[in-house]
Amino acid sequence: MMALDEKQMEQMAKEILQAQKTQKPITNLTDRFPDVTVAEAYDIQMKLVQERLKSGEMIVGRKIGLCAKANQIMFGVDEPIYGHIFNTMVVPEGEPVSLSKL
C-alpha cells in the first residue's frame, strides 16, 4: 500500500531541499506519513538527487547506514539503507569545518 502519491513525494522533496538550503528544520517524514514505505523514501531521495544534480552539484560517493541489525530494528527496516554524498558535503582534509553550514 502506498502512503504517498507522486505529488506528495514531489512536494516532500521540495520541502527537504528548501530546508537544506535555509538550514531550517521540518517535521520528519515518518511523523507526517507513518506508513511511508522504504521504496517511497528512496523515490523521494532520488527526486532530491535529481534536483541537486540539476543545480550543478556532483555525486562524489555514497554512504550506507543502519548496518547493525539492532539499529535496523530500532528504525523499522530490515536492511541497510544508503544515500548519496555530494561535492558540497565534502570538507578537504585540513580545512576548517564551518559550523554555520552544518
ROLOLO-576598 format. One record per residue (C-alpha): residue number from 1; x, y, z; chain. Coordinates in steps of 0.1 Angstrom, whole numbers. Layout:
<rs>
{n NUM xx X yy Y zz Z chain A}
...
</rs>
This chain:
<rs>
{n 1 xx 0 yy 0 zz 0 chain A}
{n 2 xx 14 yy 34 zz -10 chain A}
{n 3 xx 13 yy 60 zz 17 chain A}
{n 4 xx 23 yy 88 zz -6 chain A}
{n 5 xx 12 yy 97 zz -41 chain A}
{n 6 xx 35 yy 112 zz -67 chain A}
{n 7 xx 25 yy 148 zz -60 chain A}
{n 8 xx 31 yy 143 zz -22 chain A}
{n 9 xx 65 yy 128 zz -29 chain A}
{n 10 xx 75 yy 158 zz -51 chain A}
{n 11 xx 63 yy 182 zz -25 chain A}
{n 12 xx 82 yy 165 zz 2 chain A}
{n 13 xx 114 yy 165 zz -19 chain A}
{n 14 xx 109 yy 203 zz -24 chain A}
{n 15 xx 104 yy 208 zz 13 chain A}
{n 16 xx 135 yy 189 zz 22 chain A}
{n 17 xx 156 yy 207 zz -4 chain A}
{n 18 xx 143 yy 241 zz 9 chain A}
{n 19 xx 151 yy 230 zz 45 chain A}
{n 20 xx 186 yy 221 zz 34 chain A}
{n 21 xx 191 yy 254 zz 17 chain A}
{n 22 xx 177 yy 275 zz 46 chain A}
{n 23 xx 190 yy 253 zz 73 chain A}
{n 24 xx 155 yy 252 zz 89 chain A}
{n 25 xx 141 yy 220 zz 104 chain A}
{n 26 xx 110 yy 204 zz 91 chain A}
{n 27 xx 87 yy 177 zz 106 chain A}
{n 28 xx 101 yy 142 zz 100 chain A}
{n 29 xx 85 yy 125 zz 70 chain A}
{n 30 xx 76 yy 95 zz 92 chain A}
{n 31 xx 58 yy 117 zz 117 chain A}
{n 32 xx 36 yy 131 zz 89 chain A}
{n 33 xx 32 yy 98 zz 70 chain A}
{n 34 xx 38 yy 70 zz 94 chain A}
{n 35 xx 30 yy 43 zz 68 chain A}
{n 36 xx 56 yy 56 zz 43 chain A}
{n 37 xx 75 yy 27 zz 27 chain A}
{n 38 xx 112 yy 23 zz 22 chain A}
{n 39 xx 106 yy 24 zz -15 chain A}
{n 40 xx 88 yy 57 zz -13 chain A}
{n 41 xx 116 yy 72 zz 8 chain A}
{n 42 xx 140 yy 62 zz -19 chain A}
{n 43 xx 118 yy 77 zz -45 chain A}
{n 44 xx 119 yy 110 zz -26 chain A}
{n 45 xx 156 yy 107 zz -22 chain A}
{n 46 xx 160 yy 102 zz -60 chain A}
{n 47 xx 139 yy 134 zz -66 chain A}
{n 48 xx 163 yy 152 zz -43 chain A}
{n 49 xx 193 yy 138 zz -61 chain A}
{n 50 xx 179 yy 149 zz -95 chain A}
{n 51 xx 173 yy 184 zz -82 chain A}
{n 52 xx 208 yy 187 zz -67 chain A}
{n 53 xx 224 yy 174 zz -99 chain A}
{n 54 xx 203 yy 200 zz -119 chain A}
{n 55 xx 217 yy 227 zz -97 chain A}
{n 56 xx 253 yy 217 zz -106 chain A}
{n 57 xx 262 yy 195 zz -76 chain A}
{n 58 xx 280 yy 163 zz -83 chain A}
{n 59 xx 278 yy 129 zz -66 chain A}
{n 60 xx 312 yy 120 zz -52 chain A}
{n 61 xx 303 yy 90 zz -32 chain A}
{n 62 xx 276 yy 70 zz -14 chain A}
{n 63 xx 270 yy 62 zz 22 chain A}
{n 64 xx 255 yy 32 zz 40 chain A}
{n 65 xx 237 yy 34 zz 73 chain A}
{n 66 xx 218 yy 11 zz 97 chain A}
{n 67 xx 243 yy -17 zz 91 chain A}
{n 68 xx 238 yy -32 zz 126 chain A}
{n 69 xx 207 yy -53 zz 129 chain A}
{n 70 xx 198 yy -36 zz 163 chain A}
{n 71 xx 197 yy -2 zz 145 chain A}
{n 72 xx 175 yy -17 zz 117 chain A}
{n 73 xx 151 yy -30 zz 142 chain A}
{n 74 xx 150 yy 4 zz 160 chain A}
{n 75 xx 141 yy 22 zz 128 chain A}
{n 76 xx 118 yy -4 zz 115 chain A}
{n 77 xx 138 yy -15 zz 84 chain A}
{n 78 xx 151 yy -49 zz 76 chain A}
{n 79 xx 182 yy -40 zz 55 chain A}
{n 80 xx 209 yy -13 zz 55 chain A}
{n 81 xx 200 yy 20 zz 39 chain A}
{n 82 xx 220 yy 41 zz 15 chain A}
{n 83 xx 224 yy 77 zz 4 chain A}
{n 84 xx 245 yy 100 zz -18 chain A}
{n 85 xx 274 yy 122 zz -9 chain A}
{n 86 xx 277 yy 154 zz -30 chain A}
{n 87 xx 307 yy 176 zz -36 chain A}
{n 88 xx 291 yy 203 zz -15 chain A}
{n 89 xx 292 yy 179 zz 16 chain A}
{n 90 xx 329 yy 172 zz 15 chain A}
{n 91 xx 354 yy 192 zz 35 chain A}
{n 92 xx 390 yy 188 zz 23 chain A}
{n 93 xx 415 yy 174 zz 48 chain A}
{n 94 xx 430 yy 202 zz 69 chain A}
{n 95 xx 402 yy 227 zz 61 chain A}
{n 96 xx 382 yy 241 zz 90 chain A}
{n 97 xx 346 yy 229 zz 92 chain A}
{n 98 xx 321 yy 258 zz 91 chain A}
{n 99 xx 296 yy 252 zz 119 chain A}
{n 100 xx 271 yy 275 zz 103 chain A}
{n 101 xx 269 yy 251 zz 73 chain A}
{n 102 xx 262 yy 220 zz 94 chain A}
</rs>
